[in-house]
Amino acid sequence: MTTNNSRQKQQGMTLVEILVAMLIGLVLLSGVLTIFTNSKQTYRMQEALSRLQENSRFAMDFIARDVRQAGYEGCSYAEAVNLTKPSALSPAPITLPAGSNLFLTGSDNVANNWNSIACGGSNKCIAGTDTVSFHFGELCGNLSANMTANTDNIQISNCGIATNDVVLISDCAQADIFVATAVTTSGSTQTISHGAAKNSSGSLSKNFNTDSDFFKLRSSTFFIREGTGGQSSLYRLDNTKPASGTNPVELVEGVAGMQILYGVDSDTPADGIANYYVVATGVDMSKVGSITLSSCIQTIQDNIDSSYLA
């Protein structure tokens, strides 16, 4: 009798083999997840950096636009013009420099309530930061008729001047700033009065003729304040308008600070080149030929926090 001792071959894996395979799989999966999370965090940081750089460019661009126009009042240089400032610019909260230096003003290390219009009732301005203001004229055109007396109304082509607008008139030798106390429009012509109700006088400094330029006065102050999102932001205050829902206006989020130095040309005669840079306190702005501005920009989100990896 023949005995068959052959056995069927075993199939499958042992428990030890399964455990080893699972361990290898977990190691590989851990590596994949580490690469994924690191790549995601790198992407978030790069995106945040891009937004930070973009916000920085926006902030500088907003300020640079007004820097380029500061002091513009037609054919006259700011230092050559005798400016007449109204005594009451209600309802506008405008503060203009006296005398001939209508182009630039600034404040150093302001308090959180340095300006009630800018900071609001909750004193939301960021203490220790600087402010800077630029003043210039936005050209409307020439006068349509000569003034025979310095109390005469002014006639110009219609350029959208409204009652209570702050305006500037210049003839290359002299300039006046005043509030348009009444404006009437007939066809393409606007007639503008300058009564004493909102000006220091109802008379201008001279009779201006048709060769005079007429401007809307633009005066903007840039400063740092707590934004609507809770972080500090760059704001702009329109000094020629009262406080409203759009004045001041939030421009760029994440601007944590701003420091400004003013380049003073101390040469006699002036050569237009700054000899030294100082803060705003005590500076004769008529001698300032340039400014340097440093800003601290921060991201809106904390992209290092692991909670953002989910």
Contacts in CASP RR format, 6 or more apart in sequence:
PFRMAT RR
TARGET T0000
AUTHOR 0000-0000-0000
METHOD contacts of the structure
MODEL  1
MTTNNSRQKQQGMTLVEILVAMLIGLVLLSGVLTIFTNSKQTYRMQEALS
RLQENSRFAMDFIARDVRQAGYEGCSYAEAVNLTKPSALSPAPITLPAGS
NLFLTGSDNVANNWNSIACGGSNKCIAGTDTVSFHFGELCGNLSANMTAN
TDNIQISNCGIATNDVVLISDCAQADIFVATAVTTSGSTQTISHGAAKNS
SGSLSKNFNTDSDFFKLRSSTFFIREGTGGQSSLYRLDNTKPASGTNPVE
LVEGVAGMQILYGVDSDTPADGIANYYVVATGVDMSKVGSITLSSCIQTI
QDNIDSSYLA
13 21 0 8 1.000
37 309 0 8 1.000
40 309 0 8 1.000
41 303 0 8 1.000
41 309 0 8 1.000
44 303 0 8 1.000
44 308 0 8 1.000
44 309 0 8 1.000
45 303 0 8 1.000
45 304 0 8 1.000
47 303 0 8 1.000
48 299 0 8 1.000
48 300 0 8 1.000
48 301 0 8 1.000
48 303 0 8 1.000
49 299 0 8 1.000
51 299 0 8 1.000
51 300 0 8 1.000
52 297 0 8 1.000
52 298 0 8 1.000
52 299 0 8 1.000
55 252 0 8 1.000
55 253 0 8 1.000
55 254 0 8 1.000
55 255 0 8 1.000
55 297 0 8 1.000
56 295 0 8 1.000
56 297 0 8 1.000
58 251 0 8 1.000
58 252 0 8 1.000
59 234 0 8 1.000
59 251 0 8 1.000
59 252 0 8 1.000
59 255 0 8 1.000
59 295 0 8 1.000
59 297 0 8 1.000
60 293 0 8 1.000
60 295 0 8 1.000
62 222 0 8 1.000
62 234 0 8 1.000
62 236 0 8 1.000
62 251 0 8 1.000
62 252 0 8 1.000
63 132 0 8 1.000
63 222 0 8 1.000
63 293 0 8 1.000
66 134 0 8 1.000
66 136 0 8 1.000
66 218 0 8 1.000
66 220 0 8 1.000
66 222 0 8 1.000
67 134 0 8 1.000
67 291 0 8 1.000
69 134 0 8 1.000
69 136 0 8 1.000
69 137 0 8 1.000
69 218 0 8 1.000
70 103 0 8 1.000
70 104 0 8 1.000
70 134 0 8 1.000
70 135 0 8 1.000
70 136 0 8 1.000
71 78 0 8 1.000
71 102 0 8 1.000
71 103 0 8 1.000
71 104 0 8 1.000
71 134 0 8 1.000
71 135 0 8 1.000
71 136 0 8 1.000
71 137 0 8 1.000
72 136 0 8 1.000
72 137 0 8 1.000
73 81 0 8 1.000
73 102 0 8 1.000
73 136 0 8 1.000
73 137 0 8 1.000
73 168 0 8 1.000
73 170 0 8 1.000
73 175 0 8 1.000
73 213 0 8 1.000
73 215 0 8 1.000
74 137 0 8 1.000
74 139 0 8 1.000
74 170 0 8 1.000
74 172 0 8 1.000
74 213 0 8 1.000
74 215 0 8 1.000
75 170 0 8 1.000
75 172 0 8 1.000
75 213 0 8 1.000
76 170 0 8 1.000
76 171 0 8 1.000
76 172 0 8 1.000
76 173 0 8 1.000
76 174 0 8 1.000
76 175 0 8 1.000
78 100 0 8 1.000
78 101 0 8 1.000
78 102 0 8 1.000
78 103 0 8 1.000
78 286 0 8 1.000
79 100 0 8 1.000
79 101 0 8 1.000
79 286 0 8 1.000
80 100 0 8 1.000
80 173 0 8 1.000
81 100 0 8 1.000
81 102 0 8 1.000
81 170 0 8 1.000
81 173 0 8 1.000
81 174 0 8 1.000
81 175 0 8 1.000
82 99 0 8 1.000
82 100 0 8 1.000
82 174 0 8 1.000
82 175 0 8 1.000
82 205 0 8 1.000
83 96 0 8 1.000
83 99 0 8 1.000
83 100 0 8 1.000
83 102 0 8 1.000
83 175 0 8 1.000
83 176 0 8 1.000
83 177 0 8 1.000
84 175 0 8 1.000
84 176 0 8 1.000
84 177 0 8 1.000
84 178 0 8 1.000
84 200 0 8 1.000
84 204 0 8 1.000
84 205 0 8 1.000
85 96 0 8 1.000
85 98 0 8 1.000
85 99 0 8 1.000
85 177 0 8 1.000
85 200 0 8 1.000
86 166 0 8 1.000
86 177 0 8 1.000
86 178 0 8 1.000
86 179 0 8 1.000
86 198 0 8 1.000
86 199 0 8 1.000
86 200 0 8 1.000
87 199 0 8 1.000
87 200 0 8 1.000
88 179 0 8 1.000
88 197 0 8 1.000
88 198 0 8 1.000
88 199 0 8 1.000
88 200 0 8 1.000
89 166 0 8 1.000
89 179 0 8 1.000
89 198 0 8 1.000
89 240 0 8 1.000
90 198 0 8 1.000
91 164 0 8 1.000
91 242 0 8 1.000
92 164 0 8 1.000
92 166 0 8 1.000
92 179 0 8 1.000
92 239 0 8 1.000
92 240 0 8 1.000
92 241 0 8 1.000
92 242 0 8 1.000
93 115 0 8 1.000
93 117 0 8 1.000
93 239 0 8 1.000
93 242 0 8 1.000
93 243 0 8 1.000
94 166 0 8 1.000
94 219 0 8 1.000
94 239 0 8 1.000
94 240 0 8 1.000
95 105 0 8 1.000
95 133 0 8 1.000
95 239 0 8 1.000
96 102 0 8 1.000
96 105 0 8 1.000
96 135 0 8 1.000
96 177 0 8 1.000
96 219 0 8 1.000
96 239 0 8 1.000
97 104 0 8 1.000
97 105 0 8 1.000
97 135 0 8 1.000
97 285 0 8 1.000
100 286 0 8 1.000
101 284 0 8 1.000
101 285 0 8 1.000
101 286 0 8 1.000
102 135 0 8 1.000
102 175 0 8 1.000
102 177 0 8 1.000
103 134 0 8 1.000
103 135 0 8 1.000
103 136 0 8 1.000
103 285 0 8 1.000
104 132 0 8 1.000
104 133 0 8 1.000
104 134 0 8 1.000
104 135 0 8 1.000
104 262 0 8 1.000
104 285 0 8 1.000
104 288 0 8 1.000
104 291 0 8 1.000
105 132 0 8 1.000
105 133 0 8 1.000
105 135 0 8 1.000
105 280 0 8 1.000
105 285 0 8 1.000
106 130 0 8 1.000
106 131 0 8 1.000
106 132 0 8 1.000
106 133 0 8 1.000
106 260 0 8 1.000
106 280 0 8 1.000
106 285 0 8 1.000
107 114 0 8 1.000
107 130 0 8 1.000
107 131 0 8 1.000
107 280 0 8 1.000
108 130 0 8 1.000
108 260 0 8 1.000
108 279 0 8 1.000
108 280 0 8 1.000
108 281 0 8 1.000
109 127 0 8 1.000
109 128 0 8 1.000
109 129 0 8 1.000
109 130 0 8 1.000
109 279 0 8 1.000
110 125 0 8 1.000
110 127 0 8 1.000
110 128 0 8 1.000
110 129 0 8 1.000
110 130 0 8 1.000
110 131 0 8 1.000
110 223 0 8 1.000
111 125 0 8 1.000
111 127 0 8 1.000
111 128 0 8 1.000
112 119 0 8 1.000
112 123 0 8 1.000
112 124 0 8 1.000
112 125 0 8 1.000
112 126 0 8 1.000
112 127 0 8 1.000
113 119 0 8 1.000
113 123 0 8 1.000
113 125 0 8 1.000
114 125 0 8 1.000
114 131 0 8 1.000
115 125 0 8 1.000
115 221 0 8 1.000
115 223 0 8 1.000
115 237 0 8 1.000
117 237 0 8 1.000
117 242 0 8 1.000
117 243 0 8 1.000
117 247 0 8 1.000
117 248 0 8 1.000
118 125 0 8 1.000
118 131 0 8 1.000
118 221 0 8 1.000
118 223 0 8 1.000
118 225 0 8 1.000
118 235 0 8 1.000
118 237 0 8 1.000
118 248 0 8 1.000
119 125 0 8 1.000
119 225 0 8 1.000
120 243 0 8 1.000
124 225 0 8 1.000
124 226 0 8 1.000
124 227 0 8 1.000
125 223 0 8 1.000
125 224 0 8 1.000
125 225 0 8 1.000
125 226 0 8 1.000
126 224 0 8 1.000
126 225 0 8 1.000
126 226 0 8 1.000
126 232 0 8 1.000
126 256 0 8 1.000
126 257 0 8 1.000
129 223 0 8 1.000
129 224 0 8 1.000
129 257 0 8 1.000
129 258 0 8 1.000
129 259 0 8 1.000
130 258 0 8 1.000
130 259 0 8 1.000
130 260 0 8 1.000
130 279 0 8 1.000
130 280 0 8 1.000
131 221 0 8 1.000
131 222 0 8 1.000
131 223 0 8 1.000
131 258 0 8 1.000
132 221 0 8 1.000
132 222 0 8 1.000
132 258 0 8 1.000
132 260 0 8 1.000
132 280 0 8 1.000
132 291 0 8 1.000
132 293 0 8 1.000
133 219 0 8 1.000
133 220 0 8 1.000
133 221 0 8 1.000
133 222 0 8 1.000
133 239 0 8 1.000
134 218 0 8 1.000
134 219 0 8 1.000
134 220 0 8 1.000
135 217 0 8 1.000
135 218 0 8 1.000
135 219 0 8 1.000
135 239 0 8 1.000
136 217 0 8 1.000
136 218 0 8 1.000
136 219 0 8 1.000
137 168 0 8 1.000
137 215 0 8 1.000
137 216 0 8 1.000
137 217 0 8 1.000
137 218 0 8 1.000
138 215 0 8 1.000
138 216 0 8 1.000
138 217 0 8 1.000
138 218 0 8 1.000
139 213 0 8 1.000
139 214 0 8 1.000
139 215 0 8 1.000
140 156 0 8 1.000
140 157 0 8 1.000
140 159 0 8 1.000
140 160 0 8 1.000
140 161 0 8 1.000
140 214 0 8 1.000
140 215 0 8 1.000
140 216 0 8 1.000
141 156 0 8 1.000
141 157 0 8 1.000
141 159 0 8 1.000
141 213 0 8 1.000
141 214 0 8 1.000
142 156 0 8 1.000
142 210 0 8 1.000
142 211 0 8 1.000
142 212 0 8 1.000
142 213 0 8 1.000
142 214 0 8 1.000
143 154 0 8 1.000
143 155 0 8 1.000
143 156 0 8 1.000
143 169 0 8 1.000
143 208 0 8 1.000
143 209 0 8 1.000
143 210 0 8 1.000
143 211 0 8 1.000
143 212 0 8 1.000
143 214 0 8 1.000
144 155 0 8 1.000
144 156 0 8 1.000
144 157 0 8 1.000
144 189 0 8 1.000
144 210 0 8 1.000
145 155 0 8 1.000
145 210 0 8 1.000
146 207 0 8 1.000
146 208 0 8 1.000
146 209 0 8 1.000
146 210 0 8 1.000
147 154 0 8 1.000
147 204 0 8 1.000
147 207 0 8 1.000
147 208 0 8 1.000
147 209 0 8 1.000
148 207 0 8 1.000
149 207 0 8 1.000
150 203 0 8 1.000
150 204 0 8 1.000
150 205 0 8 1.000
150 206 0 8 1.000
150 207 0 8 1.000
151 202 0 8 1.000
151 203 0 8 1.000
151 204 0 8 1.000
152 207 0 8 1.000
153 191 0 8 1.000
153 192 0 8 1.000
153 193 0 8 1.000
153 194 0 8 1.000
154 169 0 8 1.000
154 191 0 8 1.000
154 192 0 8 1.000
154 193 0 8 1.000
154 194 0 8 1.000
154 208 0 8 1.000
154 214 0 8 1.000
155 189 0 8 1.000
155 190 0 8 1.000
155 191 0 8 1.000
155 192 0 8 1.000
156 189 0 8 1.000
156 190 0 8 1.000
156 192 0 8 1.000
156 214 0 8 1.000
157 188 0 8 1.000
157 189 0 8 1.000
157 190 0 8 1.000
158 185 0 8 1.000
158 187 0 8 1.000
158 188 0 8 1.000
158 189 0 8 1.000
158 190 0 8 1.000
159 190 0 8 1.000
159 214 0 8 1.000
159 216 0 8 1.000
160 190 0 8 1.000
161 167 0 8 1.000
161 180 0 8 1.000
161 183 0 8 1.000
161 190 0 8 1.000
161 192 0 8 1.000
161 216 0 8 1.000
162 180 0 8 1.000
162 183 0 8 1.000
163 180 0 8 1.000
163 181 0 8 1.000
163 182 0 8 1.000
163 183 0 8 1.000
164 179 0 8 1.000
164 180 0 8 1.000
164 181 0 8 1.000
164 198 0 8 1.000
165 179 0 8 1.000
165 180 0 8 1.000
165 183 0 8 1.000
165 216 0 8 1.000
165 217 0 8 1.000
165 240 0 8 1.000
166 177 0 8 1.000
166 178 0 8 1.000
166 179 0 8 1.000
166 180 0 8 1.000
166 216 0 8 1.000
166 217 0 8 1.000
166 219 0 8 1.000
166 240 0 8 1.000
167 177 0 8 1.000
167 178 0 8 1.000
167 179 0 8 1.000
167 180 0 8 1.000
167 192 0 8 1.000
167 214 0 8 1.000
167 215 0 8 1.000
167 216 0 8 1.000
167 217 0 8 1.000
168 175 0 8 1.000
168 176 0 8 1.000
168 177 0 8 1.000
168 214 0 8 1.000
168 215 0 8 1.000
168 216 0 8 1.000
168 217 0 8 1.000
169 175 0 8 1.000
169 176 0 8 1.000
169 178 0 8 1.000
169 204 0 8 1.000
169 208 0 8 1.000
169 212 0 8 1.000
169 213 0 8 1.000
169 214 0 8 1.000
169 215 0 8 1.000
170 176 0 8 1.000
170 212 0 8 1.000
170 213 0 8 1.000
170 215 0 8 1.000
171 206 0 8 1.000
171 208 0 8 1.000
171 209 0 8 1.000
171 211 0 8 1.000
171 212 0 8 1.000
171 213 0 8 1.000
172 211 0 8 1.000
174 205 0 8 1.000
174 206 0 8 1.000
176 204 0 8 1.000
176 205 0 8 1.000
176 208 0 8 1.000
177 217 0 8 1.000
178 194 0 8 1.000
178 199 0 8 1.000
178 204 0 8 1.000
179 194 0 8 1.000
179 198 0 8 1.000
179 199 0 8 1.000
180 192 0 8 1.000
180 193 0 8 1.000
180 194 0 8 1.000
181 193 0 8 1.000
181 194 0 8 1.000
181 195 0 8 1.000
181 197 0 8 1.000
181 198 0 8 1.000
181 199 0 8 1.000
182 192 0 8 1.000
182 193 0 8 1.000
182 195 0 8 1.000
183 190 0 8 1.000
183 191 0 8 1.000
183 192 0 8 1.000
183 193 0 8 1.000
184 190 0 8 1.000
184 191 0 8 1.000
185 191 0 8 1.000
194 202 0 8 1.000
194 204 0 8 1.000
195 202 0 8 1.000
196 202 0 8 1.000
217 240 0 8 1.000
218 240 0 8 1.000
219 238 0 8 1.000
219 239 0 8 1.000
219 240 0 8 1.000
220 236 0 8 1.000
220 237 0 8 1.000
220 238 0 8 1.000
220 239 0 8 1.000
221 236 0 8 1.000
221 237 0 8 1.000
221 239 0 8 1.000
222 234 0 8 1.000
222 235 0 8 1.000
222 236 0 8 1.000
222 258 0 8 1.000
223 234 0 8 1.000
223 235 0 8 1.000
223 237 0 8 1.000
223 248 0 8 1.000
223 258 0 8 1.000
224 232 0 8 1.000
224 233 0 8 1.000
224 234 0 8 1.000
224 235 0 8 1.000
224 255 0 8 1.000
224 256 0 8 1.000
224 257 0 8 1.000
224 258 0 8 1.000
225 232 0 8 1.000
225 233 0 8 1.000
225 235 0 8 1.000
225 248 0 8 1.000
225 250 0 8 1.000
226 232 0 8 1.000
226 233 0 8 1.000
227 233 0 8 1.000
227 235 0 8 1.000
227 250 0 8 1.000
227 253 0 8 1.000
228 250 0 8 1.000
229 253 0 8 1.000
231 253 0 8 1.000
231 254 0 8 1.000
231 256 0 8 1.000
231 298 0 8 1.000
231 300 0 8 1.000
232 254 0 8 1.000
232 255 0 8 1.000
232 256 0 8 1.000
232 257 0 8 1.000
233 250 0 8 1.000
233 251 0 8 1.000
233 252 0 8 1.000
233 253 0 8 1.000
233 254 0 8 1.000
233 255 0 8 1.000
234 250 0 8 1.000
234 251 0 8 1.000
234 252 0 8 1.000
234 254 0 8 1.000
234 255 0 8 1.000
234 258 0 8 1.000
234 295 0 8 1.000
235 248 0 8 1.000
235 249 0 8 1.000
235 250 0 8 1.000
235 251 0 8 1.000
236 248 0 8 1.000
236 249 0 8 1.000
236 251 0 8 1.000
237 247 0 8 1.000
237 248 0 8 1.000
238 247 0 8 1.000
238 248 0 8 1.000
238 249 0 8 1.000
241 247 0 8 1.000
253 300 0 8 1.000
254 297 0 8 1.000
254 298 0 8 1.000
254 299 0 8 1.000
254 300 0 8 1.000
255 295 0 8 1.000
255 296 0 8 1.000
255 297 0 8 1.000
256 296 0 8 1.000
256 297 0 8 1.000
256 298 0 8 1.000
257 295 0 8 1.000
257 296 0 8 1.000
258 293 0 8 1.000
258 294 0 8 1.000
258 295 0 8 1.000
258 296 0 8 1.000
259 293 0 8 1.000
259 294 0 8 1.000
259 295 0 8 1.000
260 279 0 8 1.000
260 280 0 8 1.000
260 291 0 8 1.000
260 292 0 8 1.000
260 293 0 8 1.000
260 294 0 8 1.000
261 277 0 8 1.000
261 278 0 8 1.000
261 279 0 8 1.000
261 291 0 8 1.000
261 292 0 8 1.000
262 277 0 8 1.000
262 278 0 8 1.000
262 279 0 8 1.000
262 280 0 8 1.000
262 283 0 8 1.000
262 285 0 8 1.000
262 288 0 8 1.000
262 289 0 8 1.000
262 290 0 8 1.000
262 291 0 8 1.000
263 274 0 8 1.000
263 275 0 8 1.000
263 276 0 8 1.000
263 277 0 8 1.000
263 278 0 8 1.000
263 288 0 8 1.000
263 289 0 8 1.000
263 290 0 8 1.000
263 291 0 8 1.000
263 292 0 8 1.000
264 274 0 8 1.000
264 275 0 8 1.000
264 276 0 8 1.000
264 277 0 8 1.000
264 278 0 8 1.000
264 283 0 8 1.000
264 284 0 8 1.000
264 287 0 8 1.000
264 288 0 8 1.000
264 289 0 8 1.000
265 271 0 8 1.000
265 272 0 8 1.000
265 273 0 8 1.000
265 274 0 8 1.000
265 275 0 8 1.000
265 287 0 8 1.000
265 288 0 8 1.000
265 289 0 8 1.000
266 275 0 8 1.000
266 276 0 8 1.000
266 287 0 8 1.000
267 273 0 8 1.000
267 275 0 8 1.000
270 287 0 8 1.000
272 289 0 8 1.000
274 288 0 8 1.000
274 289 0 8 1.000
274 290 0 8 1.000
277 292 0 8 1.000
301 308 0 8 1.000
302 308 0 8 1.000
END
